[in-house]
Amino acid sequence: MLTRARLVVFDLDGTLIDSRQDLADAANATLVAFGHQAIPAADVTTMVGEGAAVLLERAFGARGATPPETALALFLQAYGERLTAHTRPYDGSLECVRTLAAAMAVAVLTNKPQ
């Protein structure tokens, strides 16, 4: 017996929105602030997933370093300053959400604090 879905939950980053460039820019601003060279944005985007702290571990690790205790706060500030500089919805994502929302409950799950 088939049951009709009553809820669909989307992840935000990488599913509904493309935030790769803004995340890469914030990660690189953090690296540079601590005296490290920036990493090509394409390389940083392969490090995204599992939250900001893990992204910083990966980015600093690529430079042979460990993120200082204050790195996460600096990253979050840098990301907050450029949160939507390049971030955009993926083509068709808003239409998809609207279509589904007309038929069922829709939610977005994200680890973003706001």
Biopython code that builds the backbone (N, CA, C, O; Angstrom):
import numpy as np
from Bio.PDB.StructureBuilder import StructureBuilder

atoms = [
    (1, "MET", "N", (0.843, -1.178, 0.000)),
    (1, "MET", "CA", (0.000, 0.000, 0.000)),
    (1, "MET", "C", (0.888, 1.240, 0.000)),
    (1, "MET", "O", (1.784, 1.370, 0.834)),
    (2, "LEU", "N", (0.644, 2.114, -0.901)),
    (2, "LEU", "CA", (1.381, 3.371, -0.973)),
    (2, "LEU", "C", (0.731, 4.408, -0.073)),
    (2, "LEU", "O", (-0.492, 4.551, -0.041)),
    (3, "THR", "N", (1.557, 5.114, 0.644)),
    (3, "THR", "CA", (1.066, 6.228, 1.443)),
    (3, "THR", "C", (1.588, 7.515, 0.844)),
    (3, "THR", "O", (2.699, 7.577, 0.317)),
    (4, "ARG", "N", (0.788, 8.505, 0.934)),
    (4, "ARG", "CA", (1.165, 9.808, 0.399)),
    (4, "ARG", "C", (2.069, 10.519, 1.388)),
    (4, "ARG", "O", (1.783, 10.559, 2.585)),
    (5, "ALA", "N", (3.167, 11.081, 0.885)),
    (5, "ALA", "CA", (4.070, 11.841, 1.744)),
    (5, "ALA", "C", (3.348, 13.064, 2.282)),
    (5, "ALA", "O", (2.582, 13.724, 1.580)),
    (6, "ARG", "N", (3.618, 13.345, 3.554)),
    (6, "ARG", "CA", (3.009, 14.525, 4.172)),
    (6, "ARG", "C", (4.032, 15.610, 4.467)),
    (6, "ARG", "O", (3.679, 16.745, 4.790)),
    (7, "LEU", "N", (5.296, 15.248, 4.354)),
    (7, "LEU", "CA", (6.355, 16.192, 4.661)),
    (7, "LEU", "C", (7.576, 15.882, 3.813)),
    (7, "LEU", "O", (7.943, 14.722, 3.629)),
    (8, "VAL", "N", (8.196, 16.928, 3.303)),
    (8, "VAL", "CA", (9.488, 16.786, 2.643)),
    (8, "VAL", "C", (10.428, 17.795, 3.302)),
    (8, "VAL", "O", (10.066, 18.949, 3.531)),
    (9, "VAL", "N", (11.656, 17.327, 3.605)),
    (9, "VAL", "CA", (12.648, 18.171, 4.263)),
    (9, "VAL", "C", (13.853, 18.301, 3.334)),
    (9, "VAL", "O", (14.393, 17.307, 2.849)),
    (10, "PHE", "N", (14.256, 19.529, 3.101)),
    (10, "PHE", "CA", (15.405, 19.817, 2.250)),
    (10, "PHE", "C", (16.569, 20.306, 3.099)),
    (10, "PHE", "O", (16.374, 21.014, 4.088)),
    (11, "ASP", "N", (17.774, 19.927, 2.710)),
    (11, "ASP", "CA", (18.968, 20.579, 3.223)),
    (11, "ASP", "C", (19.068, 21.903, 2.476)),
    (11, "ASP", "O", (18.593, 22.015, 1.345)),
    (12, "LEU", "N", (19.679, 22.899, 3.096)),
    (12, "LEU", "CA", (19.778, 24.201, 2.450)),
    (12, "LEU", "C", (21.004, 24.278, 1.541)),
    (12, "LEU", "O", (20.867, 24.341, 0.319)),
    (13, "ASP", "N", (22.189, 24.274, 2.128)),
    (13, "ASP", "CA", (23.433, 24.428, 1.353)),
    (13, "ASP", "C", (23.688, 23.208, 0.483)),
    (13, "ASP", "O", (23.689, 22.073, 0.958)),
    (14, "GLY", "N", (23.902, 23.465, -0.790)),
    (14, "GLY", "CA", (24.238, 22.380, -1.704)),
    (14, "GLY", "C", (23.037, 21.631, -2.238)),
    (14, "GLY", "O", (23.175, 20.786, -3.122)),
    (15, "THR", "N", (21.866, 21.928, -1.714)),
    (15, "THR", "CA", (20.646, 21.290, -2.202)),
    (15, "THR", "C", (19.716, 22.334, -2.815)),
    (15, "THR", "O", (19.319, 22.230, -3.976)),
    (16, "LEU", "N", (19.379, 23.334, -2.017)),
    (16, "LEU", "CA", (18.523, 24.407, -2.511)),
    (16, "LEU", "C", (19.334, 25.616, -2.972)),
    (16, "LEU", "O", (18.950, 26.306, -3.916)),
    (17, "ILE", "N", (20.449, 25.865, -2.303)),
    (17, "ILE", "CA", (21.266, 27.027, -2.652)),
    (17, "ILE", "C", (22.710, 26.626, -2.933)),
    (17, "ILE", "O", (23.229, 25.660, -2.374)),
    (18, "ASP", "N", (23.333, 27.389, -3.805)),
    (18, "ASP", "CA", (24.749, 27.220, -4.110)),
    (18, "ASP", "C", (25.503, 28.289, -3.321)),
    (18, "ASP", "O", (25.531, 29.454, -3.717)),
    (19, "SER", "N", (26.101, 27.898, -2.226)),
    (19, "SER", "CA", (26.814, 28.823, -1.339)),
    (19, "SER", "C", (28.319, 28.592, -1.379)),
    (19, "SER", "O", (29.051, 29.118, -0.541)),
    (20, "ARG", "N", (28.777, 27.817, -2.334)),
    (20, "ARG", "CA", (30.183, 27.419, -2.372)),
    (20, "ARG", "C", (31.158, 28.588, -2.394)),
    (20, "ARG", "O", (32.139, 28.581, -1.650)),
    (21, "GLN", "N", (30.911, 29.583, -3.222)),
    (21, "GLN", "CA", (31.868, 30.685, -3.346)),
    (21, "GLN", "C", (31.945, 31.497, -2.055)),
    (21, "GLN", "O", (33.035, 31.873, -1.624)),
    (22, "ASP", "N", (30.808, 31.767, -1.443)),
    (22, "ASP", "CA", (30.823, 32.534, -0.190)),
    (22, "ASP", "C", (31.504, 31.757, 0.930)),
    (22, "ASP", "O", (32.230, 32.338, 1.737)),
    (23, "LEU", "N", (31.277, 30.453, 0.985)),
    (23, "LEU", "CA", (31.972, 29.627, 1.977)),
    (23, "LEU", "C", (33.476, 29.616, 1.715)),
    (23, "LEU", "O", (34.272, 29.726, 2.647)),
    (24, "ALA", "N", (33.857, 29.485, 0.463)),
    (24, "ALA", "CA", (35.278, 29.479, 0.121)),
    (24, "ALA", "C", (35.922, 30.819, 0.448)),
    (24, "ALA", "O", (37.036, 30.861, 0.969)),
    (25, "ASP", "N", (35.238, 31.902, 0.150)),
    (25, "ASP", "CA", (35.787, 33.224, 0.439)),
    (25, "ASP", "C", (35.970, 33.430, 1.943)),
    (25, "ASP", "O", (36.973, 34.001, 2.371)),
    (26, "ALA", "N", (35.019, 32.972, 2.737)),
    (26, "ALA", "CA", (35.124, 33.110, 4.195)),
    (26, "ALA", "C", (36.241, 32.226, 4.746)),
    (26, "ALA", "O", (36.990, 32.642, 5.630)),
    (27, "ALA", "N", (36.349, 31.018, 4.225)),
    (27, "ALA", "CA", (37.423, 30.126, 4.666)),
    (27, "ALA", "C", (38.785, 30.718, 4.321)),
    (27, "ALA", "O", (39.710, 30.674, 5.132)),
    (28, "ASN", "N", (38.904, 31.265, 3.134)),
    (28, "ASN", "CA", (40.168, 31.865, 2.735)),
    (28, "ASN", "C", (40.480, 33.127, 3.522)),
    (28, "ASN", "O", (41.641, 33.375, 3.848)),
    (29, "ALA", "N", (39.477, 33.924, 3.833)),
    (29, "ALA", "CA", (39.706, 35.106, 4.668)),
    (29, "ALA", "C", (40.235, 34.685, 6.036)),
    (29, "ALA", "O", (41.085, 35.360, 6.616)),
    (30, "THR", "N", (39.729, 33.574, 6.542)),
    (30, "THR", "CA", (40.180, 33.064, 7.838)),
    (30, "THR", "C", (41.619, 32.562, 7.741)),
    (30, "THR", "O", (42.443, 32.869, 8.603)),
    (31, "LEU", "N", (41.919, 31.802, 6.710)),
    (31, "LEU", "CA", (43.290, 31.323, 6.516)),
    (31, "LEU", "C", (44.266, 32.498, 6.437)),
    (31, "LEU", "O", (45.293, 32.500, 7.116)),
    (32, "VAL", "N", (43.955, 33.476, 5.625)),
    (32, "VAL", "CA", (44.834, 34.626, 5.415)),
    (32, "VAL", "C", (45.017, 35.409, 6.719)),
    (32, "VAL", "O", (46.110, 35.891, 7.016)),
    (33, "ALA", "N", (43.940, 35.527, 7.488)),
    (33, "ALA", "CA", (44.027, 36.256, 8.758)),
    (33, "ALA", "C", (45.020, 35.611, 9.721)),
    (33, "ALA", "O", (45.578, 36.283, 10.589)),
    (34, "PHE", "N", (45.234, 34.317, 9.566)),
    (34, "PHE", "CA", (46.173, 33.603, 10.427)),
    (34, "PHE", "C", (47.505, 33.323, 9.713)),
    (34, "PHE", "O", (48.273, 32.463, 10.145)),
    (35, "GLY", "N", (47.773, 34.049, 8.624)),
    (35, "GLY", "CA", (49.065, 33.992, 7.983)),
    (35, "GLY", "C", (49.265, 32.874, 6.978)),
    (35, "GLY", "O", (50.399, 32.571, 6.605)),
    (36, "HIS", "N", (48.186, 32.261, 6.538)),
    (36, "HIS", "CA", (48.299, 31.173, 5.558)),
    (36, "HIS", "C", (47.862, 31.663, 4.189)),
    (36, "HIS", "O", (47.120, 32.639, 4.079)),
    (37, "GLN", "N", (48.320, 30.988, 3.151)),
    (37, "GLN", "CA", (47.893, 31.313, 1.793)),
    (37, "GLN", "C", (46.477, 30.798, 1.552)),
    (37, "GLN", "O", (46.066, 29.767, 2.085)),
    (38, "ALA", "N", (45.754, 31.547, 0.736)),
    (38, "ALA", "CA", (44.413, 31.130, 0.338)),
    (38, "ALA", "C", (44.502, 29.846, -0.480)),
    (38, "ALA", "O", (45.547, 29.508, -1.035)),
    (39, "ILE", "N", (43.393, 29.156, -0.536)),
    (39, "ILE", "CA", (43.258, 27.905, -1.290)),
    (39, "ILE", "C", (42.302, 28.177, -2.449)),
    (39, "ILE", "O", (41.314, 28.884, -2.251)),
    (40, "PRO", "N", (42.547, 27.655, -3.634)),
    (40, "PRO", "CA", (41.592, 27.864, -4.729)),
    (40, "PRO", "C", (40.170, 27.476, -4.299)),
    (40, "PRO", "O", (39.952, 26.457, -3.643)),
    (41, "ALA", "N", (39.230, 28.312, -4.685)),
    (41, "ALA", "CA", (37.839, 28.094, -4.284)),
    (41, "ALA", "C", (37.354, 26.693, -4.644)),
    (41, "ALA", "O", (36.614, 26.078, -3.876)),
    (42, "ALA", "N", (37.758, 26.193, -5.787)),
    (42, "ALA", "CA", (37.331, 24.844, -6.195)),
    (42, "ALA", "C", (37.827, 23.790, -5.213)),
    (42, "ALA", "O", (37.143, 22.795, -4.972)),
    (43, "ASP", "N", (39.004, 23.998, -4.648)),
    (43, "ASP", "CA", (39.529, 23.056, -3.656)),
    (43, "ASP", "C", (38.789, 23.185, -2.332)),
    (43, "ASP", "O", (38.495, 22.183, -1.679)),
    (44, "VAL", "N", (38.490, 24.419, -1.937)),
    (44, "VAL", "CA", (37.754, 24.627, -0.685)),
    (44, "VAL", "C", (36.382, 23.975, -0.770)),
    (44, "VAL", "O", (35.919, 23.383, 0.205)),
    (45, "THR", "N", (35.731, 24.074, -1.912)),
    (45, "THR", "CA", (34.384, 23.516, -2.009)),
    (45, "THR", "C", (34.363, 22.001, -1.828)),
    (45, "THR", "O", (33.339, 21.438, -1.442)),
    (46, "THR", "N", (35.482, 21.339, -2.101)),
    (46, "THR", "CA", (35.531, 19.892, -1.861)),
    (46, "THR", "C", (35.650, 19.580, -0.371)),
    (46, "THR", "O", (35.463, 18.435, 0.042)),
    (47, "MET", "N", (35.957, 20.586, 0.426)),
    (47, "MET", "CA", (36.109, 20.421, 1.874)),
    (47, "MET", "C", (34.810, 20.701, 2.631)),
    (47, "MET", "O", (34.722, 20.450, 3.833)),
    (48, "VAL", "N", (33.815, 21.215, 1.936)),
    (48, "VAL", "CA", (32.550, 21.595, 2.568)),
    (48, "VAL", "C", (31.746, 20.357, 2.900)),
    (48, "VAL", "O", (31.709, 19.397, 2.131)),
    (49, "GLY", "N", (31.112, 20.390, 4.040)),
    (49, "GLY", "CA", (30.266, 19.297, 4.521)),
    (49, "GLY", "C", (30.604, 19.042, 5.977)),
    (49, "GLY", "O", (31.772, 19.083, 6.362)),
    (50, "GLU", "N", (29.630, 18.791, 6.755)),
    (50, "GLU", "CA", (29.796, 18.494, 8.183)),
    (50, "GLU", "C", (30.047, 19.740, 9.030)),
    (50, "GLU", "O", (30.523, 19.618, 10.158)),
    (51, "GLY", "N", (29.745, 20.919, 8.524)),
    (51, "GLY", "CA", (29.805, 22.124, 9.333)),
    (51, "GLY", "C", (31.079, 22.932, 9.182)),
    (51, "GLY", "O", (32.059, 22.496, 8.579)),
    (52, "ALA", "N", (31.027, 24.129, 9.754)),
    (52, "ALA", "CA", (32.117, 25.097, 9.621)),
    (52, "ALA", "C", (33.391, 24.642, 10.323)),
    (52, "ALA", "O", (34.486, 24.836, 9.794)),
    (53, "ALA", "N", (33.272, 24.051, 11.484)),
    (53, "ALA", "CA", (34.476, 23.623, 12.216)),
    (53, "ALA", "C", (35.262, 22.585, 11.411)),
    (53, "ALA", "O", (36.491, 22.631, 11.361)),
    (54, "VAL", "N", (34.553, 21.664, 10.790)),
    (54, "VAL", "CA", (35.217, 20.639, 9.975)),
    (54, "VAL", "C", (35.817, 21.273, 8.718)),
    (54, "VAL", "O", (36.914, 20.899, 8.302)),
    (55, "LEU", "N", (35.120, 22.213, 8.119)),
    (55, "LEU", "CA", (35.664, 22.923, 6.963)),
    (55, "LEU", "C", (36.995, 23.581, 7.335)),
    (55, "LEU", "O", (37.964, 23.501, 6.579)),
    (56, "LEU", "N", (37.039, 24.224, 8.491)),
    (56, "LEU", "CA", (38.282, 24.874, 8.913)),
    (56, "LEU", "C", (39.381, 23.860, 9.201)),
    (56, "LEU", "O", (40.543, 24.102, 8.876)),
    (57, "GLU", "N", (39.036, 22.741, 9.799)),
    (57, "GLU", "CA", (40.037, 21.696, 10.030)),
    (57, "GLU", "C", (40.641, 21.245, 8.705)),
    (57, "GLU", "O", (41.853, 21.059, 8.597)),
    (58, "ARG", "N", (39.798, 21.074, 7.713)),
    (58, "ARG", "CA", (40.264, 20.623, 6.405)),
    (58, "ARG", "C", (41.097, 21.703, 5.708)),
    (58, "ARG", "O", (42.144, 21.410, 5.132)),
    (59, "ALA", "N", (40.626, 22.950, 5.765)),
    (59, "ALA", "CA", (41.338, 24.038, 5.091)),
    (59, "ALA", "C", (42.696, 24.297, 5.747)),
    (59, "ALA", "O", (43.708, 24.420, 5.057)),
    (60, "PHE", "N", (42.717, 24.379, 7.063)),
    (60, "PHE", "CA", (43.991, 24.575, 7.748)),
    (60, "PHE", "C", (44.895, 23.360, 7.554)),
    (60, "PHE", "O", (46.107, 23.498, 7.388)),
    (61, "GLY", "N", (44.298, 22.176, 7.576)),
    (61, "GLY", "CA", (45.072, 20.960, 7.356)),
    (61, "GLY", "C", (45.743, 20.953, 5.992)),
    (61, "GLY", "O", (46.858, 20.451, 5.847)),
    (62, "ALA", "N", (45.069, 21.509, 4.994)),
    (62, "ALA", "CA", (45.659, 21.596, 3.656)),
    (62, "ALA", "C", (46.878, 22.509, 3.650)),
    (62, "ALA", "O", (47.703, 22.444, 2.739)),
    (63, "ARG", "N", (46.988, 23.345, 4.649)),
    (63, "ARG", "CA", (48.138, 24.238, 4.786)),
    (63, "ARG", "C", (49.093, 23.744, 5.870)),
    (63, "ARG", "O", (49.988, 24.472, 6.301)),
    (64, "GLY", "N", (48.894, 22.502, 6.304)),
    (64, "GLY", "CA", (49.777, 21.903, 7.299)),
    (64, "GLY", "C", (49.623, 22.506, 8.678)),
    (64, "GLY", "O", (50.572, 22.527, 9.463)),
    (65, "ALA", "N", (48.443, 22.989, 8.974)),
    (65, "ALA", "CA", (48.212, 23.664, 10.251)),
    (65, "ALA", "C", (46.929, 23.169, 10.907)),
    (65, "ALA", "O", (46.121, 22.467, 10.299)),
    (66, "THR", "N", (46.773, 23.553, 12.142)),
    (66, "THR", "CA", (45.559, 23.287, 12.906)),
    (66, "THR", "C", (44.865, 24.624, 13.133)),
    (66, "THR", "O", (45.531, 25.612, 13.441)),
    (67, "PRO", "N", (43.542, 24.681, 12.988)),
    (67, "PRO", "CA", (42.885, 25.974, 13.193)),
    (67, "PRO", "C", (43.034, 26.450, 14.648)),
    (67, "PRO", "O", (42.791, 25.680, 15.577)),
    (68, "PRO", "N", (43.430, 27.707, 14.846)),
    (68, "PRO", "CA", (43.474, 28.250, 16.202)),
    (68, "PRO", "C", (42.086, 28.282, 16.822)),
    (68, "PRO", "O", (41.087, 28.209, 16.106)),
    (69, "GLU", "N", (42.012, 28.390, 18.132)),
    (69, "GLU", "CA", (40.713, 28.401, 18.823)),
    (69, "GLU", "C", (39.788, 29.500, 18.320)),
    (69, "GLU", "O", (38.570, 29.328, 18.302)),
    (70, "THR", "N", (40.355, 30.617, 17.917)),
    (70, "THR", "CA", (39.534, 31.749, 17.482)),
    (70, "THR", "C", (39.150, 31.690, 16.009)),
    (70, "THR", "O", (38.438, 32.567, 15.520)),
    (71, "ALA", "N", (39.608, 30.677, 15.304)),
    (71, "ALA", "CA", (39.355, 30.592, 13.862)),
    (71, "ALA", "C", (37.867, 30.465, 13.548)),
    (71, "ALA", "O", (37.384, 31.092, 12.604)),
    (72, "LEU", "N", (37.145, 29.678, 14.308)),
    (72, "LEU", "CA", (35.716, 29.485, 14.003)),
    (72, "LEU", "C", (34.954, 30.791, 14.142)),
    (72, "LEU", "O", (34.128, 31.115, 13.288)),
    (73, "ALA", "N", (35.214, 31.546, 15.198)),
    (73, "ALA", "CA", (34.523, 32.828, 15.385)),
    (73, "ALA", "C", (34.846, 33.786, 14.238)),
    (73, "ALA", "O", (33.970, 34.496, 13.745)),
    (74, "LEU", "N", (36.108, 33.797, 13.823)),
    (74, "LEU", "CA", (36.504, 34.663, 12.717)),
    (74, "LEU", "C", (35.844, 34.218, 11.419)),
    (74, "LEU", "O", (35.381, 35.048, 10.637)),
    (75, "PHE", "N", (35.800, 32.904, 11.189)),
    (75, "PHE", "CA", (35.135, 32.384, 9.992)),
    (75, "PHE", "C", (33.661, 32.787, 9.974)),
    (75, "PHE", "O", (33.156, 33.260, 8.956)),
    (76, "LEU", "N", (32.975, 32.599, 11.096)),
    (76, "LEU", "CA", (31.549, 32.924, 11.148)),
    (76, "LEU", "C", (31.305, 34.408, 10.909)),
    (76, "LEU", "O", (30.319, 34.783, 10.275)),
    (77, "GLN", "N", (32.193, 35.248, 11.411)),
    (77, "GLN", "CA", (32.080, 36.683, 11.152)),
    (77, "GLN", "C", (32.303, 36.963, 9.665)),
    (77, "GLN", "O", (31.535, 37.697, 9.044)),
    (78, "ALA", "N", (33.353, 36.377, 9.104)),
    (78, "ALA", "CA", (33.659, 36.587, 7.685)),
    (78, "ALA", "C", (32.531, 36.070, 6.798)),
    (78, "ALA", "O", (32.168, 36.706, 5.809)),
    (79, "TYR", "N", (31.986, 34.927, 7.155)),
    (79, "TYR", "CA", (30.887, 34.365, 6.360)),
    (79, "TYR", "C", (29.638, 35.231, 6.490)),
    (79, "TYR", "O", (28.929, 35.457, 5.509)),
    (80, "GLY", "N", (29.371, 35.711, 7.694)),
    (80, "GLY", "CA", (28.216, 36.583, 7.903)),
    (80, "GLY", "C", (28.296, 37.860, 7.093)),
    (80, "GLY", "O", (27.271, 38.388, 6.661)),
    (81, "GLU", "N", (29.489, 38.356, 6.883)),
    (81, "GLU", "CA", (29.683, 39.579, 6.102)),
    (81, "GLU", "C", (29.471, 39.364, 4.610)),
    (81, "GLU", "O", (29.208, 40.318, 3.879)),
    (82, "ARG", "N", (29.583, 38.136, 4.155)),
    (82, "ARG", "CA", (29.469, 37.881, 2.714)),
    (82, "ARG", "C", (28.441, 36.789, 2.427)),
    (82, "ARG", "O", (28.468, 36.164, 1.367)),
    (83, "LEU", "N", (27.562, 36.572, 3.348)),
    (83, "LEU", "CA", (26.613, 35.453, 3.303)),
    (83, "LEU", "C", (25.889, 35.306, 1.968)),
    (83, "LEU", "O", (25.649, 34.189, 1.511)),
    (84, "THR", "N", (25.546, 36.410, 1.354)),
    (84, "THR", "CA", (24.798, 36.325, 0.089)),
    (84, "THR", "C", (25.490, 37.075, -1.044)),
    (84, "THR", "O", (24.838, 37.483, -2.005)),
    (85, "ALA", "N", (26.795, 37.259, -0.938)),
    (85, "ALA", "CA", (27.511, 37.947, -2.015)),
    (85, "ALA", "C", (27.400, 37.174, -3.324)),
    (85, "ALA", "O", (27.180, 37.765, -4.381)),
    (86, "HIS", "N", (27.550, 35.860, -3.254)),
    (86, "HIS", "CA", (27.473, 35.011, -4.446)),
    (86, "HIS", "C", (26.419, 33.914, -4.321)),
    (86, "HIS", "O", (26.082, 33.273, -5.316)),
    (87, "THR", "N", (25.903, 33.690, -3.140)),
    (87, "THR", "CA", (24.956, 32.599, -2.901)),
    (87, "THR", "C", (23.646, 32.854, -3.630)),
    (87, "THR", "O", (23.066, 33.937, -3.548)),
    (88, "ARG", "N", (23.204, 31.846, -4.334)),
    (88, "ARG", "CA", (21.956, 31.928, -5.095)),
    (88, "ARG", "C", (21.249, 30.574, -5.045)),
    (88, "ARG", "O", (21.887, 29.534, -4.877)),
    (89, "PRO", "N", (19.927, 30.602, -5.192)),
    (89, "PRO", "CA", (19.216, 29.319, -5.304)),
    (89, "PRO", "C", (19.627, 28.603, -6.586)),
    (89, "PRO", "O", (19.874, 29.242, -7.610)),
    (90, "TYR", "N", (19.699, 27.291, -6.526)),
    (90, "TYR", "CA", (19.932, 26.526, -7.744)),
    (90, "TYR", "C", (18.739, 26.688, -8.672)),
    (90, "TYR", "O", (17.609, 26.866, -8.218)),
    (91, "ASP", "N", (18.994, 26.626, -9.966)),
    (91, "ASP", "CA", (17.908, 26.721, -10.947)),
    (91, "ASP", "C", (16.836, 25.689, -10.630)),
    (91, "ASP", "O", (17.122, 24.502, -10.478)),
    (92, "GLY", "N", (15.614, 26.153, -10.534)),
    (92, "GLY", "CA", (14.476, 25.273, -10.313)),
    (92, "GLY", "C", (14.189, 24.927, -8.866)),
    (92, "GLY", "O", (13.143, 24.349, -8.569)),
    (93, "SER", "N", (15.099, 25.266, -7.951)),
    (93, "SER", "CA", (14.879, 24.846, -6.559)),
    (93, "SER", "C", (13.688, 25.554, -5.922)),
    (93, "SER", "O", (12.907, 24.922, -5.211)),
    (94, "LEU", "N", (13.537, 26.844, -6.162)),
    (94, "LEU", "CA", (12.408, 27.559, -5.565)),
    (94, "LEU", "C", (11.075, 27.068, -6.121)),
    (94, "LEU", "O", (10.099, 26.915, -5.387)),
    (95, "GLU", "N", (11.052, 26.828, -7.416)),
    (95, "GLU", "CA", (9.828, 26.314, -8.037)),
    (95, "GLU", "C", (9.477, 24.937, -7.480)),
    (95, "GLU", "O", (8.306, 24.635, -7.250)),
    (96, "CYS", "N", (10.476, 24.120, -7.269)),
    (96, "CYS", "CA", (10.261, 22.787, -6.697)),
    (96, "CYS", "C", (9.654, 22.899, -5.302)),
    (96, "CYS", "O", (8.683, 22.211, -4.987)),
    (97, "VAL", "N", (10.219, 23.754, -4.476)),
    (97, "VAL", "CA", (9.707, 23.926, -3.116)),
    (97, "VAL", "C", (8.271, 24.448, -3.159)),
    (97, "VAL", "O", (7.407, 23.959, -2.430)),
    (98, "ARG", "N", (8.025, 25.424, -3.999)),
    (98, "ARG", "CA", (6.655, 25.974, -4.108)),
    (98, "ARG", "C", (5.657, 24.901, -4.548)),
    (98, "ARG", "O", (4.560, 24.805, -3.997)),
    (99, "THR", "N", (6.031, 24.115, -5.520)),
    (99, "THR", "CA", (5.138, 23.063, -6.016)),
    (99, "THR", "C", (4.834, 22.050, -4.914)),
    (99, "THR", "O", (3.678, 21.688, -4.692)),
    (100, "LEU", "N", (5.873, 21.601, -4.235)),
    (100, "LEU", "CA", (5.668, 20.638, -3.148)),
    (100, "LEU", "C", (4.881, 21.238, -2.000)),
    (100, "LEU", "O", (4.048, 20.558, -1.400)),
    (101, "ALA", "N", (5.133, 22.513, -1.682)),
    (101, "ALA", "CA", (4.439, 23.163, -0.571)),
    (101, "ALA", "C", (2.939, 23.284, -0.823)),
    (101, "ALA", "O", (2.155, 23.396, 0.120)),
    (102, "ALA", "N", (2.549, 23.263, -2.068)),
    (102, "ALA", "CA", (1.120, 23.305, -2.382)),
    (102, "ALA", "C", (0.437, 21.976, -2.073)),
    (102, "ALA", "O", (-0.785, 21.917, -1.940)),
    (103, "ALA", "N", (1.238, 20.900, -1.958)),
    (103, "ALA", "CA", (0.674, 19.571, -1.759)),
    (103, "ALA", "C", (0.968, 18.964, -0.397)),
    (103, "ALA", "O", (0.300, 18.017, 0.019)),
    (104, "MET", "N", (1.972, 19.505, 0.308)),
    (104, "MET", "CA", (2.368, 18.910, 1.589)),
    (104, "MET", "C", (3.196, 19.910, 2.389)),
    (104, "MET", "O", (3.521, 20.994, 1.903)),
    (105, "ALA", "N", (3.527, 19.540, 3.599)),
    (105, "ALA", "CA", (4.394, 20.380, 4.421)),
    (105, "ALA", "C", (5.830, 20.304, 3.893)),
    (105, "ALA", "O", (6.302, 19.247, 3.475)),
    (106, "VAL", "N", (6.496, 21.435, 3.925)),
    (106, "VAL", "CA", (7.876, 21.523, 3.454)),
    (106, "VAL", "C", (8.699, 22.190, 4.550)),
    (106, "VAL", "O", (8.257, 23.160, 5.167)),
    (107, "ALA", "N", (9.894, 21.665, 4.787)),
    (107, "ALA", "CA", (10.794, 22.242, 5.788)),
    (107, "ALA", "C", (12.204, 22.290, 5.219)),
    (107, "ALA", "O", (12.556, 21.547, 4.304)),
    (108, "VAL", "N", (12.996, 23.183, 5.787)),
    (108, "VAL", "CA", (14.402, 23.283, 5.431)),
    (108, "VAL", "C", (15.224, 23.015, 6.672)),
    (108, "VAL", "O", (14.983, 23.599, 7.729)),
    (109, "LEU", "N", (16.179, 22.143, 6.542)),
    (109, "LEU", "CA", (17.073, 21.777, 7.634)),
    (109, "LEU", "C", (18.452, 22.312, 7.306)),
    (109, "LEU", "O", (18.973, 22.073, 6.217)),
    (110, "THR", "N", (19.049, 23.041, 8.253)),
    (110, "THR", "CA", (20.365, 23.599, 8.023)),
    (110, "THR", "C", (21.117, 23.691, 9.344)),
    (110, "THR", "O", (20.507, 23.754, 10.411)),
    (111, "ASN", "N", (22.435, 23.699, 9.267)),
    (111, "ASN", "CA", (23.216, 23.908, 10.479)),
    (111, "ASN", "C", (23.617, 25.369, 10.617)),
    (111, "ASN", "O", (24.427, 25.707, 11.481)),
    (112, "LYS", "N", (23.068, 26.232, 9.787)),
    (112, "LYS", "CA", (23.318, 27.665, 9.924)),
    (112, "LYS", "C", (22.616, 28.160, 11.186)),
    (112, "LYS", "O", (21.472, 27.787, 11.450)),
    (113, "PRO", "N", (23.299, 28.999, 11.967)),
    (113, "PRO", "CA", (22.684, 29.456, 13.212)),
    (113, "PRO", "C", (21.498, 30.398, 13.005)),
    (113, "PRO", "O", (20.668, 30.548, 13.903)),
    (114, "GLN", "N", (21.408, 31.032, 11.842)),
    (114, "GLN", "CA", (20.285, 31.943, 11.581)),
    (114, "GLN", "C", (19.710, 31.648, 10.217)),
    (114, "GLN", "O", (18.754, 32.300, 9.796)),
]
sb = StructureBuilder()
sb.init_structure("model")
sb.init_model(0)
sb.init_chain("A")
sb.init_seg("    ")
for serial, (resi, resn, name, xyz) in enumerate(atoms, 1):
    if name == "N":
        sb.init_residue(resn, " ", resi, " ")
    sb.init_atom(name, np.array(xyz, "f"), 0.0, 1.0, " ", f" {name:<3s}", serial, name[0])
structure = sb.get_structure()
